[in-house]
Amino acid sequence: MIQLSILKITEYGPWTLTLGSDREHELQMLQASLYKKIQELFSTKNCLVFLNKSDEFFVVSNGLTLDDHIEIQKSLKELFEVGLTISIGYGDSPFDANLKAYNAKQNNIILNKEHNIYGSIDSSLEYNVSIMHLDVDDLKSKRQDNSPYEISLKIFELYSKIGRYFIEKNSLSFFLGGDNYMVIASDDAKKSVQNFIDMIKNDDKISLNCGIGNAKTSRDAVKLATKSLDTIREIRDSGKQKPDVYEL
């Protein structure tokens, strides 16, 4: 079982119009500052925030109570002009939790009206999460024949394929920057990741590494996933045959 919290800026479009036409630099700074603060607030509660769009954020919020969310909302309200809604859902898979959070907002299922929090929380359930951390193996060699912009196109094309493949496994994928991706994974996703890696190697001539971490909270799971990825690199650098996938 996994709990997911989705934060979204409210009335963003109308608010941006009040800034005039010379506003884009201000909006970019606001979005970056907001992401930084949201990551900071949730990471202190052993969670990790995934940037879905610049006006929307996904958090695996296993173990967080309504009071925890209210505390975060209060902090954000004090610091930023824009408001945010929080929609919370839980489910057997990451995608199911996402749907439950979305439907709660659509159907106006309110947890706390004053702080714009929707959805449902059940602290009696046992929560856990699996995170897959994927990166491109030896991206450096591709830079010899491709400009930085061409590399970026390949990275985003790969992101699209990761997202499309793993949503069929009821999982949610996010681009972290560089050549790094994370998947909030179902059991089916973990079982099929080797098939995906083989497919990308055959079709796109791109080799991927995948570290998997399993824990009760997202920050702990991500730590283990990254440690698994580091282990793959250590095996490779030692001259031994590296595995494509390593799990802790």
DAHU-V716886 format. One record per backbone hydrogen bond with DSSP energy under -0.5 kcal/mol. NH is the residue of the N-H (numbers start at 1). CO is the residue of the C=O. Records with the same first field share a line. If there is no record, write none. Layout:
NH=CO, CO
//
This chain:
2=91
4=89
5=59
6=87
7=5, 57
8=85
9=55
10=83
15=11
16=12
17=13
18=14, 15
19=16
20=17
23=21
24=21
27=23
28=24
29=25
30=26
31=27
32=28
33=29
34=30
35=31
36=32
37=33
38=34
39=35
40=36
41=37
42=38
43=39
44=40
45=42
46=43
47=42
50=58
52=50, 56
53=56
56=53
57=7
58=50
59=5
60=48
61=3, 59
64=61
69=65
70=66
71=67
72=68
73=69
74=70
75=71
76=72
77=73
78=74
79=75
80=76
83=10
85=8
86=116
87=6
88=118
89=4
91=2
95=170
97=93
98=94
99=95
100=96
101=97
102=98
103=99
104=100
105=101
106=102
107=103
108=105
109=104
110=108
111=117
112=117
116=113
117=112
118=86
119=109
120=88
125=122
127=125
128=1
129=215
130=185
131=213
132=183
133=131, 211
134=132, 181
135=209
136=179
137=207
138=136
139=136
141=138
142=138, 139
143=139, 140
144=141
145=142
146=142
151=147
152=148
153=149
154=150
155=151
156=152
157=153
158=154
159=155
160=156
161=157
162=158
163=159
164=160
165=161
166=162
167=163
168=164, 165
169=166
170=167
171=166
172=184
174=182
176=180
177=180
180=177
181=134
182=174
183=132
184=172
185=130, 183
190=186
191=187
192=188
193=189, 190
196=192
197=193
198=194
199=195
200=196
201=197
202=198
203=199
204=200
205=200, 201
206=200
209=135
210=244
211=133
212=246
213=131
215=129
218=60
219=46
221=217
222=218
223=219
224=220
225=221
226=222
227=223
228=224
229=225
230=226
231=227
232=228
233=229
234=230
235=231
236=232
237=233
238=234
239=236
240=235
242=240
246=210
248=212
//
